[in-house]
Amino acid sequence: MNRIRRLVESDLVSRIAWLYFMKGHTQRDISEMLGLSRMQVQRSISKSKTTGLVQIQIVDPLTTCFEKEDKLKTHFPLTDVVVIPTPDDKAKLKESLGKIAASYLLRKVRDNQVIGVGWGTTLHEITKFVSRKPLTDSHVVSLIGGWTKRADESPFEVAGKVANALNIDCYYISAPAVADSPRSRSIIASETSVNQTLKMARKSDLAILGIGDASEDSSLVEAGIVSPEEIKQLRDMGAVGDICAQFFNQEGVAVESGYMKRVIGVSLEDLKKIGMVIGVAGGENKKEAIRGALRGGYLNVLITDEETAMGILS
């Protein structure tokens, strides 16, 4: 009797699975066809998956990226992660990250927001793909002072292009990114225009920024903001990367140095108070820096590539 009952139950589970997964019938259709309640149908479908009767396979290379996203969210304090396939041509990595990050940004920006924007070569790529989405009563604000020499990846250029795409005002920190001395930094930061913009930047509702490494090939060194000697000193003090020219070690702790007291922009601690901070970075040279930034809790959204994600997790 028990054997017959099991056969009947097995037949019913298989039949419901066939009707639902293969024929495309709704749970309501199946309940009417078989004279069962919706709850019975729902439980049967669930059982067909847990017992292995139904095995769902998504045939798409992106599934491995989705798996990395879940692992990163498990290992680090992240609310969202986007992992893209690493392009065969590594020279196209920043462009690929720029496309997906621009799409993500457009989904998150809305009216009545203060949008903080960092700088860097990857963020410059984002500006190429931010399509027009006019907002109302929102503002873009740069998160760090500027360069003396024009560059596509500079804070002024990146923030300005994002603001143009969103058809909103843009506010700049009208000061150098790094002052000559802590005293100079204090004087400049106390100027009304600079101080007001810094306050606005700290109150950003959303921020998007890049993550730099602490090598002599870093964008900060190439831009002349940090000298090769300074970057070496910072590395000797444990620096592995930076966000908005603020350096941190592998545990995500800010590096205490005279240099850090000269930076004019939002601090690493300021970033922790912003509701959504989107970090966009990828590449072999960025793994340690991204890991440090995640450990420090400076980001809650990460956009990267699969090979970089694997390196961060290892």
HELIX and SHEET records of a PDB file:
HELIX    1   1 ASN A    2  ALA A   17  1                                  16    
HELIX    2   2 TRP A   18  MET A   22  3                                   5    
HELIX    3   3 GLN A   27  LEU A   34  1                                   8    
HELIX    4   4 ARG A   38  THR A   50  1                                  13    
HELIX    5   5 LEU A   62  HIS A   75  1                                  14    
HELIX    6   6 LYS A   90  LYS A   92  5                                   3    
HELIX    7   7 LEU A   93  LYS A  108  1                                  16    
HELIX    8   8 THR A  121  THR A  127  1                                   7    
HELIX    9   9 PRO A  155  LEU A  166  1                                  12    
HELIX   10  10 PRO A  182  SER A  190  1                                   9    
HELIX   11  11 THR A  192  ARG A  202  1                                  11    
HELIX   12  12 SER A  219  GLU A  222  1                                   4    
HELIX   13  13 PRO A  228  ASP A  236  1                                   9    
HELIX   14  14 TYR A  259  ARG A  262  5                                   4    
HELIX   15  15 LEU A  268  LEU A  271  1                                   4    
HELIX   16  16 GLU A  284  LYS A  286  5                                   3    
HELIX   17  17 LYS A  287  GLY A  296  1                                  10    
HELIX   18  18 GLU A  306  LEU A  313  1                                   8    
SHEET    1   A 7 ASP A  80  ILE A  84  0                                        
SHEET    2   A 7 VAL A 301  ASP A 305  1                                        
SHEET    3   A 7 MET A 276  VAL A 280  1                                        
SHEET    4   A 7 LEU A 206  GLY A 210  1                                        
SHEET    5   A 7 VAL A 114  VAL A 117  1                                        
SHEET    6   A 7 HIS A 139  SER A 142  1                                        
SHEET    7   A 7 ASP A 169  TYR A 171  1                                        
SHEET    1   B 3 GLY A 212  ASP A 213  0                                        
SHEET    2   B 3 ALA A 239  ILE A 243 -1                                        
SHEET    3   B 3 GLN A 246  ASN A 249 -1                                        
END                                                                             
